[in-house]
Amino acid sequence: MIKRWIDDIKNGRPLWLAECREEMKEAADAVSSDISVITNEGVSETFSILLPKVEAPEEFELMSRYLDANRLNAAALLGQLDNTDCASIPVSAITARLKERPEANYDMPEEPLVCGVSAGLSDIKLILAEGGRIRRILSYDWNPLIATEDAMISNPIYELIEMAADGRLLDAIALSVPGNEVFLRIKDLDKKFKPLCRDGAPVKLLDSGNMAAYSVYNELKYTKAGQELIKDGIIALELEGDIAFGHVRADGSIPSLPGALSKCIFRIDSEEEAGFPDQGAILKSAGMPVNNPKPCIDLLMNMAEGGEQNAETVFKNIGLYLGHAIREIDFFMRPGTDKYILLGSFAKSEYVFDLMSIGLQKTAPDAVVLQIDRGIANSPIMKALAEMGDIAIAEFAKTAGCVYYALEN
């Protein structure tokens, strides 16, 4: 088996981690190696990884890469390895704040003025709401990955909120940001926005994946059809400039886990194509500049919708990686549900979603992956968004969720 894998690599064929795990189930001479992980919630999880018998140095090297990839993914999705000899993924400080309760001493008025902000890797989206009604919607294109100072991240967000509030002090702010190193390096990001709020008003921070899951769950819980969909829990996958995901359990709780799919390894034959392609890799593969990603991503989607073959191939390939991301979630997270909701910029086009589904069906045919659409709109703010013809629900659903997260006690 391992000799065939090596031949596949030499012949330029991809070697997917999940497929190797599946093949090893049929290997008569396989040996087991356990991976132990301590989750952020303090739970010990153990996974048995089957390994083939190795004879040659190149076989040993490949199996080392295979085992290391499994270890990396377990830590990236769950917490940290329970093994001092292995490198562990640091817990995301942003995700860890799920354990903290927001300020409970603030007396929220009957008609609170709140701001929900979703800061992504290609733009910032903002909804200002008063008493459950939308007052302003703003969007600002940016590329935070080129920021050389913390202020280049925090200042645009601050100025956008300040512009939306127009001199009024806010009763709450909820901010969603990627679990990206660029954002994680900023200390006390939430405290930077306190001057825009009334005394004691909460400023809440949640990472993109968990906010996506929270937002989807918050809408589906209002209807019988939605309740049926989420009865075993739900997983939200957001495709913007990167991939993020969040899990809401059947009881509505959000586990405090890293969920860093962007750190996971899907292919063990190629370092360059090992993980999920970020916006830079996606744009480079299409021959587009990466400095101003938002309009380029929109153009790439328009090209695919127009039948441009290279653009179509890009999204089919994204679907392949999406399927493998789901397989890693299923193996290490054991979420108890096969229901996935896709949102973000790449999910706003039905045609692009269909292209990604072609690749996805090849790699995760049993997963139920649904594209978010206007049918999910049940809360007042989401209904208002759905009535706006120029607003894509897939792009603004998480921002609406930020508003409701800001209002939660």
N, C-alpha and C positions, 0 to 999 in steps of 0.2 A: 504493500500500500504506500509506504513512505517513498519507495523508489519511484512509484508512478507520480507522486506529488512533485518530486524533484524534476522528473521528466516534464511535467506540465509547466513548471516554472521556466525550465530551459527553453521550452517551445513557446513561451510568451502567453501562456494561459493563466488567468487569475486563480489564486488559491484562497478561497474564502474560509475564514475561521469557523463559522457556523457549520459549513458543509464538512469540514474536517472532523468536527465533533460528531456529526451524524454518522459519517463513515466509520469512525472508530468503534461504534456500537457493534459493528459486524466483524471486528478484528478478533480472531480467536486467541492471538498471543498478546493482546493489549494488557498493559499494566495501569493501575490507577494511582493518580497523584491528587491529594486533597488540597483545596484552596480554602482557607478560613478567613472570613471577613467579619469585622465588628462594624455594624451599621452605625450611622449617626444617632440612632435611637437606642444604641447600646445592646442590640440583639446580635448574637453570634450566628453566622450562616456558614455552612460548609458545602462545597461543591466538589464532586469527584470528576476529575478530568482524565479521560482514558488516553494513554500514550502508546504508540507502537514500539516494538522492539527495534533498537537502532544498532547498526554495525559500523558504519563509516562515519568519519568526522563531519561530512556535509549533512548527513542524516541527523547527527546529534545537534548540529547548529540549527537546523530547521525545527527540530522538536523543542529546543530551547526557546526559539522565537514563538512557537505555537503556545507553549506553556506560559511564557511571559505575557503574551497578548491576552490570554484568559485571566491572568492575575490583574493586569492593568484594567480590563473591563469590569471585573468584579469590584475593584476599588473605586473606579470612576462612577459606577452606578449606585453603589451601596454605602461606602464609607471609607474604611481603610483596612489593609491587610493585617490579619492577626499573626504577623510573622516579622520579627525585627530584622530578619536578613533580607527582606524584600522591600523595594521602594514602594512607598504608598502615596496615594493621591491626597493632597491636603483637603480637608473639608471646606466647602465653600462657606465663607462667612455670611454671605447673603442668604443662602439656604438655611443655615443654622438659625437665623433669626426667626424662622417659623416657630421656634420653641418659645420665643419671647412674646408676651402679650402686649398689645398696644396700650397706650396710656388710657386708663379707665376713669381718671378723675375729671376728664373734660366733659362739660355739660353741652352736648350737641344740641343746637337750636332746632326748632321744628322745620325750618327751611334752610338747612346748612348749605354753605357755599363750599364745594369740594372740587378738587382737581385730580384727575386720573392721568398719569403720564406713563407712556410706554417708550422707553429709550432702547432702540435697537442698534444694529451695526450698520444700517443704511439710512435710518431716519428716526426722528422723534415724533410721536403722535400724542396729542393732548386733547382731553375733553374736560371742559369746565361745566359743572352742573350745579344747579340751585334748586333745592327742594325736589330732586328727582327729575328735573327738566334740563335739557341741554341748553347752555348759554353760548358756548363758543367751542369750535373745533379748529385746532391748529395742527400743522404738520411742517417739519423742518428737515430737509435733507442734509446729511452729514456723513463723515467717515471717521468715527472715533478711534479706529485702529491706527491712524497716523498721528494721534495726539502725543505730544512730547511732555506735556505738563498736565497735572490733575485738573487745573482750571479750564483746560480746553475741553474737558468732559463736563464738569459741573456748571460752568458759566452759561453755555447754550441752553441747558435745561432750566437753570434759574431764570434766565431772561425770557424764555418762552412762557414759563408759569407767570412771571411778573407781567408780561404783556397780556396774557389772558385775564388775569385778575383785575387789571386796569385800576390799581390803587386800592382795591378792597383787600382786606385781610381774610385769609381762608380758614375754614373750620376743620379741614383735613386735607392731606395730600397722600396719595398712594403712588409709589413709583415702582415700575417694573424694569429691571435691567438684566442684560445677559450675564451668565456666570463666566464671563471672560476675564482674563488676567488684567486687561486694561481697566476694567471697572473694579475688580477686586482689590487693586492696589490703592484705591482711594479710601482713606479712612473716614469713617463717620459721614458717609455721603448723605444720609438722611438728615443729619443735623444741619447741613449747609442750607437747607430750605426752611428752617424754623423762622427766620425773619419775615417770611411771607405769610405766616400764620398768626392767628390770635394766640394769646398766652395759654399754654397748656394744650393747644390743639395737636393732634397726632400727625406725625409724618411717618408713614409706613413704607417699608422696603421689602420687595419679594422678587426672587429671580424669575426670569422670563418663562421657563418651563412650568413652574408651579402656578404662576399667574395665568398662564394659558389654560391649565387644567381647571383651576378655580373658576375662570370665566365661563368655560363650557359647562361645567357642572351647575353653576349658578343659573344658567338659562334653562337647562334641561329639566331641572327639578320641579318646574312649574306645571308640566303637563304629564298626563298618563303615559303618552308615547315616550316622552323623555325619561320618565321614571323607569320605564321598562328597559330603556337603553342603558341606564346607569345603575341598574339594580345590583350588578356585580362590580361596580366601579367603572372608571373610565380613564383612558390615557389620552392626553392631548399632545400632538406633535406639531411644533411650530417650525415652519420653514421660512426664514427671512434671509439674513446674511449668513446664518449659521443654522444648525439644527438644535432645538431644545425640546425637552418633553417634561411633562409633569403627570403625576398619578394621583387621582382622588379615589380613595377606597369606597367601598359600598356604603359605609356609614357616614360619608361626607368628609372624613378627615384627610388631610394631606400629609403623607409621611415626610419627615425631615431628612431627605437623602440628597446626595450631591446631584445625581441624575445627569452627569456630564457626558452626554453622548458624543460631544465634540472631541472628547479625549479618548474615545474608544477606538480600538483597532478592528477592522472588518476583514482586511486582506493581509495575509502574512507573506506574500510574495513580493510586495512592493512597498518601500518606505514612503514614496511620493504619493501613492494612491491608497495608503493603508486605512485612513480614516475617512469620515464623511467630508465631502468637498465643501469648503467654505466659499464665501462669495468671491474671494480672490481667485480661487481655483476654477470656479464656475465661469467667471468672466474671462479668465485667461484661456480656458478651453474653447471659448467662443471667439477669441481674438479681440476682446474688448478691453478698454482701459479699466483700471480698478480704483482710481483715486476718487471718483464720484459714482459710487455703486448704484444708488437708487434709480436714476434715469436709465442706466445701462441694463439693469435687471429688467426694468419695464420694457425696454426696447427688445431685449432678448425674448421675452414672453410674447410680444407682438409679432416678432419674426416667426416664432413657432406657430402661433395662431394663423399666420399667413402661409404656412406650409413650407417654410425654409428648412431644408432637410437637416443641416448641421445643428440648428437650434432645436429641432425636434429630438435629435439624438442626445443633446445635452440633458434634456428633461427625462428621457427614457433612462439614461444612466443614473440620474438622481434617484429615480424610482428603484433601480437596482440596489443602491446603497440604503435607501429608505427601508426596503425589505430586510436587509441585513441588520439594520438598526433595530427593527422590531424583533428579530430573532435573538439579538443580544438581550433586549429587554425581557423577552419571554423566558430566556434561560436563567438569567441572574436575578431578575426582579420577582418572577413568579407572581404576576399581578392579579391572577384570578379572573381576568377578563380578556377577551380577544377583540374588544371594541376600541378602536383608535379614531380620534377626530383630528383631521388635518386642518390647520389654520396658518395664517401668515401670508406674505405677499405671493408665494408660489401657489397658494390654494385659492386665489381669487378668480382664476380662469378655469372654467370647466374643461376647456380643450387641453390646457397644460396638465390639469389633474389627470385626464385620461391618458396622456402621454406617460406620466409618472406611473400610472397604474399598470401600464404594459410591463415596465421593468419590475414593479413591485410584485406582480403576479408570478413572475419567474422565481422570485426568491422567498416570498412569504405568502403563498397562495391561500393559507387558512385564516389569515388575519382579516378582520372586518374593518376596513379603512374607509372612513366617510369624509367627504369634503364638507366643511362648514358652509352653510348658506343662510339665506334670510329666514328659512323655516325655523332656525334655532332661536329667533328673536322672541322672547317672552317677557322680559323685564321692560319697564317704561323706556329706559335709555336705549336698549337694543332695538325696541320697536321703532323709536324715533330715528335711529340710524338706518333701519331697514327701509324707512319711507323716503330716505334721501337717495335719489337716483345716482348721485355721483360719489357715493361712499361705498367702498367694498367692505362687507361684513367681515370677510376673512382677515382684512388688515386692521380693522378697528375693534373687533370683538374683545381682544385682550385689554384695550384701553378702556372700554366700557366696564370690563371686569375690575379694573383698577379703581374706578369710581365707587363701585359697590364694596370693594375691599376697604376703601378709605372710610366708608360709613359703618363698617362692622364694629361692634363693641368687643 
